[in-house]
Structure formats: C-alpha cells, structure tokens
Amino acid sequence: MDQKDSLLGVVGAVYRWRKQIIGVSFAVAVLTAGVSLLLPNYFKSTTIFYAASPDLASPEALFGKSNESMDYYGEDEDVDRIMTIAKSNELKDFLIAKYNLYEHYEIDSTHIKAKFKIYERLEKLYAVEKTKFDAIELSFEDKDKALATSMANDARLKIDEIGQRLIKQSQEQVLKTYDENIRIKVEELNILNDSIRFVRQKYGVYNPVTQSEQLSTFTARANSKLQQDKAKLSAYEKMASPNKDSLLIVKSRIKGAQEELKQLAYTTSEFNKGMATVEVLAEIQEESSRQLGEDKERFKQIQSAYASQFPTIHTVEAAEIPVVKSRPKRSILVVLAGALTFFFLSLGAILIEAYKEVDWKDVLKS
C-alpha cells in the first residue's frame, strides 16, 4: 500500500505540473525544429570493393605456369593492407590537393595547425570499414552531394593506384636482385670459359671421347708397326748376307715407331691429366649456363609482370550521387529534445513536490 501511495504521489506531482511540463517540452521541440532547419544537409556517398590477391601480379598469373588454383580475392592481411592505405595520410593529401579542401572547408592553410584541422575534419566526414562479408566500405559526407560522390570514387581509384605502386616497388627490388645475380653469374661463366680454354690448350683436351678413341687407335697401330718391323729386322739379321739398305730402312722405321710411341705415350699422359679437369669444368659450365638461362627467363617474366596492369581491388559498387540526405535527422532531433525536456522537467516536478514542505533554512543551518 505504501508503494502504491508513493507511485500515486509521483503521478500526482507530474499531473499538477502538467501544463508547465507539456508547455516547455513543446516549446523546446518547436525551438529544436527551428534550429534544425538552419542546419545544413549532408549527403553520404558510398563505394564498396574487395581486396584483390597479390597473386594476380605474379608472373605465374601472367603466363599461366602455376599448377595451383589462382586466388582472385585477398586474404585477411590483404584486406588489412588496403584498409591501411585507405586511412593513410597520402590518400588524405591527395584528396586535399585535388579538391582544394582547405578552401572548401574554410580552413586557413597558413595556420600552424592547418594540417591537423583539415585531417580532423576529414576524419569526421570520411569513413572506411570492413563489412561482415569482408568487403571494404568507403564513404564520404558533404553538403555537396556531387562532391561527396567524386571524392569517394577518386579515393577508391587512388587506393588501387597506391596498392599497385607498393607491389611494383617489391617487384622492382626483385628485378634488381635478379639483375645483379645474372651479372655475377655471367662474370663467373666467363671466368669458367677462360679456365676451360686454358686447360684444353695446356693438355690438348678438346673432345675427350673422340680423342681418347683416337689415341688408343694410334698407339695400337704404331705398336703393331713396331712389332712388324722388329720381326723383319730379326729375319734380316739371320740372313747370311742381308741387304744393307733394307736393314737401314727397317732400323729407321723401328726408331721412328719408337719415337712415335713415346710421343703418343706423352700425349696420352697429358691428355689423361687434363681430361678429368675438363670434364668437371664442362659439367659446371653446363649447369651454370642452364641456371643462367633460367634466371634470364625468370627476369623477363618478372619484367613483363612489372610492366603489366593488375588490380589490387575488385569494385563491387561504385559511389553514386545520393538522393536522400544522411543528416541531420530533424524528426529524431525534435522528438529527442522534447522527450528529454519532458523527462527532466517531470523529474524536477517530482523533486519539488517531494521536498516542498522541507524547511531549507533549518537544513542549511544544521
């Protein structure tokens, strides 16, 4: 019963002050409506896009040499990279310069805090966020609806441009690395060629397989002739009266064959010394040439990728000129102002009624 009485007392207090409460609340609502009519209309233009996969800028994507399936949409880190670009000062400076925003927002560009003020103003009117579908939503608000649309679309294009530039900078570093490696390998290959040339000239090794067969053939032939001439000499010496000229010729041929075998033995010995070295150097030369060819091919592929155009974002929806203002929400402001006024005046009436019999002089004295 006490609780019911207390609630009735609250209702009664508000009821007794109803005219004042309703009157003032209505006046505040009317005043708010009047003031809200003086507020400028702002229009929001929005563009939506997805982050593209950096794989689209790779040589594999350009030449179709990858066996793995191609990713066209970026991962979380790619979305974060695009979000970072979208919030970068470079993008803000681009928009400030292109649209002369100092003049548009009536900010003195010579002021010491001009940069801070223009950034602060942009942050209030510019928003970029990731949607629940992992898309990126970029929007601009302005009193000029056409300007808001142009800024949103240009911001999206600039984000794509900056993203491409960052990837191209990475590709440029890779190209420099490959170019330096190719230069070093060419120098090493030239030194290797000089070494092979020197060893071949020193040991007479030009075609190991063919020369080895020829030396074996020449040695066997010379040794066969030597044995034949020795047999003839032995037969002549057993004759009672051999022909002296024949003896001299056979002995001369034997001596020549022996000298030939000595020369063949020396040549074979030198050939065997250099053959292993030449074969090792030739294998190294072949492998180096193959690797150099692959590096040059890879260098050309990266060059082609560097020179090509590739997207860093996939546009889902370009910004369009809005037909409905984004703010102020005048009806909401009016209702909210009237409701708050009614609430606080009702609270004040309840307090006044609750403590109207209190002698505040005695309270203050005590």
PyMOL commands that set and color helices and strands:
alter all, ss='L'
color gray80, all
select helices_A, chain A and resi 2-16+18-38+54-57+59-63+76-86+89-99+101-104+114-125+145-203+208-238+244-307+330-354+360-365
alter helices_A, ss='H'
color red, helices_A
select strands_A, chain A and resi 43-51+126-130+136-142+313-317
alter strands_A, ss='S'
color yellow, strands_A
deselect
rebuild
show_as cartoon
